[in-house]
Amino acid sequence: MAKKRWEVQDGEIAAWLEREIAECRFEDTRHGKRFRTLVEQLSERIGGSIPFACQDWASTKAAYRFLANGRVSDEKILAGHFICTRERFTAASGAQVLILHDTTEFIYGREDSESIGMVHKQPTGYGYGRRRRYHTTCGVLMHSSLAVTQEGLPLGLTAIKFWTRDRFHGANALKRKINPTRVPIEQKESYRWLENLRQSTALLAEPERIVHVGDRESDIYELFCTARDAGTHFLVRTCVDRLAGDGRHTIADEMQEVRVQGLHRIEVRNKKGERSEAALEIRYRRIKVLPPIGKQKRYPNLELTVIHATERGTPEGRNRIEWKLITDLAVRGRTDAVEKLRWYALRWKIETFHKVLKSGFKAEEVRLRAAERIVNMLAILCILSWRVFWVTMMNRTMPDATPELVFTPTEIYLLDQLVSDNARVAPVGNSLSLYLTKLARLGGYLARAKDPPPGNIVIWRGLSRLTDIQLGFLLGAQLVGN
């Protein structure tokens, strides 16, 4: 392949970054400049510490001052990304979009829990006088909301809430003294589910196109009512057998009367990674659901659809699949029920996003000493983690798209020079999939004929290596001239 003379275009190396932070507004323009510099430095050294990313003491100290500044917050850091998420949502041509909600913990090994806060307080035994001893785990909790298409492409974050616990709230002990349903939702940590639902719906401004998806922790009656008031939809895995009908029986009682209305086959893996096929028996019914007894004067009854998917038989080497979902959406047949099951299965995407954040960008290895500084750092890493996840999923959802959607002309040129085409497995033409495969090969992907599409690990390794190569290429171009 003949090598051509290449001219470097200014600003190419961070073209996507400019779009994600363009709408961020800080009280001091110097904070905006430092923010852009820090995000670019961290994106060029995936998983590196702040000193490693900044390379010198002056830049490192400036980064620490930025993260510690009282006028800098996670809301200001993420404001530009939220706007870009809305733009990508609008460009999705009226299709239904899923908002995946989940909570994760970031654990930090600190002896002083006061500066960061705690996430757990676990008993470790008994001390003098049979007094219980406890181990305090320091950390930060994050409840995030991620917009994805029905094909699994992450459009971006729509809401994030960070918090820490200054004391152990003792929920299990509290249950022995008071019925939790008597406590207003506003006084509970679970109120975050309602806050993120409202924020996400308001941001995207088209509530009828949104389906909020959550695991069993989101089985909150107030969330159902909040979604109804906002004019949006929800799909939740249930853990509570709620009162139904006239109040003399429960949802489980009604679902026992429902015959199997369809069969859905899926491919699953056991703990050893072995694949097998599972046959799910599907039942669904529209049911009148009642609020908890202590809240029946405050919240109305709701007409909801309950879907049960139970695996036929007892599998070997793994747990039996049993999903119990509840939604405000109508289910008129087996096709609609299977669609809702597939939507809920996409909830795993937000777990993958958290994995990229923790494993790829080493979010739990941050050495900052205060919760406010850690939160600001996590907000930045959330933007970068979404980018890696988005690049990975673009290869699976839009493989035939133009490579310019992801790469700059310089990056495309370098990938052509660095990685030769593999005739046996390379896609036809200069497609996005071709260049993402080349990028993954830089990160250790073998690209064999039967290999699955590249995952997040080889993508973030490839991005990190490509960035280093591009920096060297740009420096070489400056030294010898264009």
N, C-alpha and C positions, 0 to 999 in steps of 0.2 A: 504494500500500500504506500503510495507516494505521500511523503510528508509535505504539508503545505505551510506557508508562512502564516503566522497567526498574529492578529492584532487584539490586544486586550482592551475590553471596554470598561470604563470607569464604573465603580459601584456594583459590578456583577456579583461579587462574592457574597453580598448580603441583600440581594434583591427581594427575597421573600420576607426577610426580617423587616425591611422598610415598610412593607404593607401591614405587618402584624402590629407594629408599634406606632404607626403614623398618627393614630387618633389618641394616643396617650397624652394627657395634659398634667403637667406638674406646676406647682406654684412658682418654682424657680427654673428658668430655662437651663441652668447648669445641671439640674437633676435630670432633665430630659436627655441631655448630651451624655451624661455619665451612664444613664440607664441603657442607652443604645450601645455604648461602648462595652458595657459589662455583658449584655445579652450576646453581642457578637463574639466576645472573647469566650464565653461559656459554650456557645454553639460550635466553636472551632475546636474545642477540647472536651469532647463528650466524656462525662464521668470524672473529669479532673477537678481538683480543689480550686478554691479561689486564687491562692498564690500561683498554682500551676497555670491557671488560665490567664492571669494578669502578667506573669513573667518578671515583674520588678516590684520593688517595695512601694514606689510612688503610686502605681496603678492599683496595687493590692490595698493600700491604705485608703485610697479614694473609693474603692469598692466597699470596704468595711464602713466608711463614713456614710455612703449612700444607703446601705442596708439599715444602718442605725438611726438615720434621720427621722425625726418625728413627723415630718411633713410628707414622708413616703409611706405608702400603704399598699397592700395587695390589691385593693380596688383600683388604684391609679395604675398599677403595673399591668393589670389584666384588662383595663378598659379598652384598649385598642384591639386586643384579641377578641373580646366579646363582640365588637362591632364587625370584625371580619367574619366571625361565625355567623352573624345575622346575614351578611352579604352572601355567604355560601349557602345558607338556608334558603334565601330568596331565590337564588339561582337554581334551586333544585326542582324548578318547573312544577310547583303545586303538588308534588308527591308527599305522602305521609312521611314524617321524620320522627325517629324515636329519640327521646331524651332519657339516657341511662343515668340512674342515681345510685351512688354507693358511698360508703364511709371507709376510710383506711386510717391506719395509725403510723406515725413516724417515731421510732424509738431512738432515744439518745442516751448514751451512758454518761450521765452526770450525777455527781454526788449531791449537788445542791438542787433540789426540786423547785425551790421558790422562784428562781429566775426563768425557768422554762415551764414548769407545771408538770402535772402527772397525767398518765393515761390509765395506770393500774396501781392497785395496792393489794398485794397478795400475801396471805398468811404463810409464814415460813417455819412456824413451830411455837414453842412456849418458852418464856423466860422465867426470871425469878418470880416466885409467887404465882406461878401458873398464868402469868399474863401473856396474852397473845402477841407474838412478834410479827411484824409485817415488812415486806420488801416493796419499796416504792420504785415504780418504773417511770422515768421521766420521758416526756415526749409531747407531740402535737397531734391533734386529730384533724382530719380534713374530710369534709363532705363535698363531693364534686358531682357535677352534672355535665354529661358529655352528649352532644348531639351526633347521631349517626344516621346514615341512610338505611333503607331496608336491605341494601347490599352489604352493609357493614362498614362503609367509608366514614371515618370520623370527620365531621365538619368543624368541630371545635368545641370548646367549653362554653357553657351558657351561664353557669353560676358556680361559685365556690365559697364555702364557709370554713374558716379555721377557728379552732378554739383549743384551750387546755383546761385542765381541772385543777383548781387551787386546793381542793380537798376531795377526799374520797366520798362520792355521793351515796354509796351504800344502797343501791336500788333493791337488792334482794332482802336486806334487812328492813327496808322501808315497807316492803310488801306484807310483812308480818304485823304491821301496825295500822296500815291504811290501804284501802282498795285503790290501786293505781288509776282506775277509770274515774275516780272522783277528783283527781288532780287535773287542773286545767292544762291543756296541751301547751300553752304559752310558758308554763313553768318547767317543762321537760326538755331534755336534750333532743328528743325526737321532733321538736318543733322545727328543727333544721330541714326536715323533709318538706314541710309546708313552705318555708321561706324560699328554698331553692326552686320549688315548683312555681311559685308566684314570680320569682325573678326571671326564670327561664322563659315562662310564658309571656311576660311583659317585654322581654328583650326581643323575642322573635316576632311578636305582634300579630301572629296568625294562629290563634289557639286551636282552631279546628283542624289544623294540619299536624298537631303535635300529639304524640302518645308518650306519656311518662311511664317508664318501666322501672320497677324496683323489686328487690328480693323480699324475704319474709319480714325483715325489719321495717319495711314500709307499709305493712298491713295495719294502717291507722285509719279509723273511720273519719277523723277530721280531714285527712288527706283526700278521701273520696269526695267529701263535701266541698273542699277547697277547689278541687278540679272542676266540679260541677259549676261552682260560682264563677270560675274563670273561663268557662266555656271550652275547656280543653278535655283531653281523654287520659285514661290511665290503664295500665296493665300490671297487676301486682300478684306476686306469689303469696298465698295466704298461710297464716299460722294460727288463726283464731277461728273457731267454729261459732259463727255469729248467729244470733236469733234471726229467724226468717218467718215469712208468712204472717200468721196472726200472733206470733210470739210464743206459741206453745211448742214449737219445735225449732230445730236448727238447720243450717245449710246442709250439714252432713246427712240429716234425716231425709231431706228432699232428694239429695243426689243418690242415695241408695235406691230410690225408686226409678232412677233413669237407666234405661237400657243402653248397651254399647251402641253408639251411633256412627262409628267409623274406626278404621285402623290406620295407623301411621307408622311407617318403618323408618328408622334412623340408624346411622352408623355410630357406634360408641367404642370406647377403648377402656380396658380394665387398668388396674394399677401397674401392670407390666408393659402397658403400651400395645397390647394385642387388640386387634380390631374384631368386632362382631356386629351383628345386626340385632336390633331390639325392636319388637313389635309393641306399639303403644295402643291401648284401647282408649278411645276418646268418648267422653260423655260431656254434655253441656246442657244448661237450662237457664232461662231467664227467671230470676228469683227476686222477690221483695225482701230486701235486707234491712234489718232494724239496727239502730244505734245501740251502744251499751246501755244497760238499764239506768245507770247514773247520769246519762247524758241525753235521754230521750226527750226531755223538754227543750233542749238546746239545738238538737240536730234533727233533720227530717229523715223519714224512711226513703230508701233509694231502690230503684229498679236496676239490678245489675245482672251481668252474665257470669255464671260460674262454669269453669272448664276444668275437668279432671282428666289427666292423661296418666294411665297406669300401665306399667310394663307387664306383658303377658308372661307368666312363668317366673321362675327364680333363676337369675343368672349366676354364673360362677366367676369368682375373682373380682366382683364389684357389687356395689349396692344396687338394689332394685330401683328403677326410675319411677318416681311418683310425684307428679306436678299437680298442684291445686292452684289454679289461677282465678282471679276475679277482675272484671273489667266493666266499664260502662258501655263499651262498644257492643253492637249487636252481632250475634253469630247465627247465621241462617242455614248453615250446612257444614259438612265436613271440611270443605275448602276453607271457609272462614276460620274454623277452629284450628286447622293446621297452620294457617297464616299467623294466628296469635301465638301458637307454640313456637314458631320460628322467630317471631319478634322477641319473645322472652329469651330464647336461646342466645340472642345477640347481646344480652345483658353481660355476658362474659367479656365483651369488648372493653368495658370500663375496668375490669380486673387486669386486662392486658395493658391498658394505659397506666395503671398504678405500677405494674411490673416494670415497664419502661422507665418510669420515674424513679423507682427504687434501685433497680438493677443496672440500668443503663446510665443514669445520671447520678447515681450514688447519693440519693437525697438523704439517706440516714447517716451518711458519713460527714455531713456538714458540721464544722467545729464551732459555729457561732454560739454565744453564751446566753442569749436572751430570746424569748419566744417571738417577740416582734421582729427581730432580725431574721430568725429562721423562717418565719412566715413570708417575709418579703423574698427571701431566697427561693422558697418553695414555689411562690407565684411565678418567678422567672423560669424555674425548671419545668413548670407545668406547660408553658408555651413551647419550650424546646422538646419536651416529651411528646406533646401532641404532634409536632412536626415529624418526628421519627415515625410515629405510629401512622400518620397520614401517608407518608411516603411508602411505607410497607403495604398498606391497604390499597393504595392506588394501583399497585401491580396486580392485585387480585380483582379489583372492581372495574378498572378502566385500562386494561393492558394494551389496547390498540390506540390509545390517545397519543397526541404528539408529545415528545419528550420535553418540549419547552415548558410544559405545565409544571415540571419539577426542577429541571436543570437549566442553568444558564448556558449560553453558547460556549463559554470557556470550559465548563464542566463536561459538556458533550464532546468537545474536541479532545480533552484529556482522557476521557473514558475510551474513545476510539483509539487513542495512541497506546494506552496502558493495557487494555484487555482486548484480545483478539476474539472475533466472532466464533462461537461454537456451532458449527453447521448442523450438528445433530439435534440440538435443543433450542437454538436461537429462534425467536419469532421472526416471521417474514417482515422485511422492510425495516425502516428506522422507527420502530414503535417505542412507546414508553417502556413496555415490558423488556425490550432488548436492553435498554440502558440501565434499568433498575437491576436486571440480572448481572450486568457488568459491574454495577456498583456493589452488589452483594458478593460477587467473586473477589473483589478487593477485600471484603471482610471475612473471607474463608468459605464462601458458598461454592460447592463443587459443580453445580449445574449439570448433574448427570440426568440421563433421559427420564428416569423414574423418580427423581427427587421432587418433593413438594415445593411450592413457591417459597422464595426466601422469606425468613422471618425477621423479627425486629432486631435480634442480636447481630446477625450478619449485616443488616442494613445500618445499624448505628456504628459498627466497626468500619464498614465501607465509607460512610460519611466522614468519620473522623480521619481516616487515611486519605480520602480524596481532598479534604480541606488542607492537610499538611502538604500534599503534592501540589495543590493549586497555589498555596503561598510561595512555595519554592519556584514554581513556574512564573509567577508574577514578579518575584525578585529577580529571576534570571532575565526576564524581558526588560526590566528596568536597567539592568547592568549592561546588556549588550545592545539595547535599543530595539525598537520595533521594526 
